[in-house]
Amino acid sequence: MFKDKLAQIPHLPGSYQMKNKDGIIIYVGKAKDLHKRVNSYFNRVQSGKTAKLVSEIADFTYIVTSSELEAFLLEINLIKEYDPKYNILLKDDKSYPYIEYIEHPYPRLKVSRYLHIRKKDHKKLFGPYPNAYAARRIVNLLNRLYPLKKCEGNPKKVCLYYHIGECLGYCEKKVDLEQQKQMQEDILGFLNGNDKILKDRIMTKMKLFSESLNFEMALELKKELDYMNVVLDRQKISLQDFTNRDVIGTFFENGYISVQILFLRNGKIVGGHTDIFPIVSDYLSDMEDYITKFYERHEIPKEILISEDLQTEVLQEYFEHKFFVPQKGQKKELLSMAIKNAKINFENEMELTRKKEYFTEEANDELRKILGLELLDRIDLFDNSNLFGDWSVSGMVVFKNGIPAKNEYRKYKMSVEKNDDYNMMREVIYRRYQRALVEKTELPQLIIVDGGIGQIHACKEILDELNLQIKVCGLKKNDRHRTNDLLDGDTLEVIDIPKDSNVFHYLTRMQDEVHRYTITYHRTIRSKGSISSVLDGIPGIGVKRKKDLVKKFGSVTKMEQASIEELNEVVPLEVAKSLYDYLKSRKSSQ
């Protein structure tokens, strides 16, 4: 197919880009020897994901670089720019929570996702905590035991926390620097692995509460101590040097790679990350790509333990020699444990992974054939929600190759003031695709609207105005609100799809997802509107404080459940008391 072009590829390092018949880049790779790597796709029989990639390749290009590291960096940049469908996607791309200790201008603790942490701030980072609940509980406990700054912003007067002894009054009082220094040493000591500090502090507080006959508070602290003991008992000390490190174990079989990454912080295993994905290029290249993508979203520890087959110059140079291959001792045992867990995870999850691929990619491909489309990489789905014209919203969800692309989801608050689904559809379609044309972002091959002929006409009318040729279909529900019919937007006829087929289940899943996403947004908007109406006319609460309360609590119910102290985090103490009394009286009168 590319015999002459393949023969001309030089034996040099570089990055190559595979394209489909529409000129869209579907895979980006890199190689130490471009000639050997690119030719390997076409001069041998391929299987699995690689075979599917090769079946779609209509052309390729390549860029020669001066070194393998330069090729690696180019590959990373091209993947970010084009987001090719066959390059590795992390199955679980969330970032884990960390505990931040903020030293200046006032000592504070908070739980943050790694991606949201600004490195230039005066902060110390502890984690990751795969269990977000445990991280929040630790922060809440430390805030109760130590007088850290707890309120938001910089109030002019001390708040309730100061009066109950849980804050030093940083905003108004002259703080004892020695007391602040000792408090910082205790907290950092605990977060660095010295559990005894916190246990002793809890025991002292429990004793004080018991002596003052405050048995309820003593019992609460007892429960916190029991919980902490359970959590700490699960964390077996593996190494005594208290170095933060990750351990990467892999298992490779039948065209799939299973990865187990163990997180060790301060000598303790605090959790791990697992993944299974198919090989597209080769084991080593795909693992290099995977590791790079993983550490774009997670903290890079001081040391990363890997097996010898992963020790490459590219990884060493890119991550500045953070990788280490253990030869013996506890580190070698940790690596063996990670590899063993990767194998166990592969054996347990492989059948489920294959079924998931079949029910997503195969169903997506079958839908493509039913609709007569040459390509179906992306589907945009829309749903509208309103309540008698109030708080009218629309939601868009995106499926790429059968899988939800949640970072592409969008919410729309409608300007339409009456109960008019058709005009709502026109508005959201125009806003979505007019912006896509201006910003030159990815367009779908299929749009699915929730509804019948009217919604289809509204959608196609706007697409015609924008001169866009995109297939449109409508999904109708029956009287039980279950997915029933798929309408072809061109013929306006029902497409016959068996109710027990994979395609029908796929359509149902997509319709349920867009409905869930939209109705959740609608409830949020409606709830915030309810809060605003409840707060109208309360002395001391103007536009800004109303917005702050909506942002903090999100619903009237949560505000009614809040204590004066929690309300005081947003508004002054006197206003918090007035609001608390009003909410209690309002609830009792209902």
LINWO-V77242 format. One record per backbone hydrogen bond with DSSP energy under -1.0 kcal/mol. NH is the residue of the N-H (numbers start at 1). CO is the residue of the C=O. Records with the same first field share a line. If there is no record, write none. Layout:
NH: CO, CO
This chain:
6: 2
7: 3
8: 4
9: 6
12: 10
14: 31
15: 63
16: 29
17: 61
18: 27
19: 59
20: 24
23: 20
26: 18
27: 18
29: 16
31: 14
34: 12
35: 10
37: 33
38: 34
39: 35
40: 36
41: 38
42: 39
43: 39
51: 47
52: 48
53: 49
54: 50
55: 51
56: 53
58: 19
59: 19
61: 17
63: 15
65: 13
71: 67
72: 68
73: 69
74: 70
75: 71
76: 72
77: 73
78: 74
79: 75
80: 76
81: 77
82: 78
83: 79
86: 26
98: 112
99: 126
100: 110
101: 124
102: 108
103: 122
108: 102
110: 100
112: 98
114: 96
116: 113
117: 114
121: 118
123: 121
124: 101
126: 99
129: 97
135: 131
136: 132
137: 133
138: 134
139: 135
140: 136
141: 137
142: 138
143: 139
144: 140
145: 141
146: 142
148: 146
149: 107
163: 159
164: 160
165: 162
166: 161
172: 169
173: 169
180: 176
181: 177
182: 178
183: 179
184: 180
185: 181
186: 182
187: 183
188: 184
189: 185
190: 186
191: 187
192: 188
193: 190
194: 189
195: 193
199: 195
200: 196
201: 197
202: 198
203: 199
204: 200
205: 201
206: 202
207: 203
208: 204
209: 205
210: 206
211: 207
212: 208
213: 210
214: 209
215: 213
218: 214
219: 215
220: 216
221: 217
222: 218
223: 219
224: 220
225: 221
226: 222
227: 223
228: 224
229: 225
230: 226
231: 227
232: 228
233: 229
234: 230
236: 234
238: 267
239: 267
245: 264
246: 303
247: 262
248: 305
249: 260
251: 258
253: 256
256: 253
257: 277
258: 251
259: 275
260: 249
261: 273
262: 247
263: 271
264: 245
265: 268
268: 265
270: 263
273: 261
275: 259
277: 257
279: 255
286: 282
287: 283
288: 284
289: 285
290: 286
291: 287
292: 288
293: 289
294: 290
295: 291
297: 294
303: 244
304: 322
305: 246
306: 324
310: 307
311: 308
312: 310
316: 312
317: 313
318: 314
319: 315
321: 316
324: 304
333: 329
334: 330
335: 331
336: 332
337: 333
338: 334
339: 335
340: 336
341: 337
342: 338
343: 339
344: 340
345: 341
346: 342
347: 343
348: 344
349: 345
350: 346
353: 349
354: 350
355: 351
356: 352
357: 353
358: 354
359: 355
361: 357
362: 357
364: 360
365: 361
366: 362
367: 363
368: 364
369: 365
370: 366
371: 367
373: 368
379: 399
380: 446
381: 397
382: 448
383: 395
385: 393
387: 390
390: 387
393: 385
394: 412
395: 383
396: 410
397: 381
399: 379
400: 403
401: 377
403: 400
405: 398
408: 405
409: 406
410: 396
412: 394
414: 392
420: 418
424: 420
425: 421
426: 422
427: 423
428: 424
429: 425
430: 426
431: 427
432: 428
433: 429
434: 430
435: 431
436: 432
437: 433
438: 434
439: 435
441: 436
445: 378
446: 378
447: 471
448: 380
449: 473
450: 382
451: 449, 475
456: 452
457: 453
458: 454
459: 455
460: 456
461: 457
462: 458
463: 459
464: 460
465: 461
466: 462
467: 464
468: 463
471: 445
473: 447
474: 487
475: 449
476: 485
478: 482
481: 478
484: 476
485: 476
487: 474
488: 493
489: 472
492: 488
495: 486
501: 498
505: 501
506: 502
507: 503
508: 504
509: 505
510: 506
511: 507
512: 508
513: 509
514: 510
515: 511
516: 512
517: 513
518: 514
519: 515
520: 516
521: 517
522: 518
523: 519
524: 520
525: 521
526: 522
527: 523
528: 524
529: 525
530: 526
531: 527
532: 528
533: 529
534: 530
535: 531
538: 535
541: 538
546: 542
547: 543
548: 544
549: 545
550: 546
551: 547
552: 548
553: 549
554: 550
559: 555
560: 556
561: 557
567: 563
568: 564
570: 567
571: 567
576: 572
577: 573
578: 574
579: 575
580: 576
581: 577
582: 578
583: 579
584: 580
585: 581
586: 582
587: 583
588: 584
589: 585
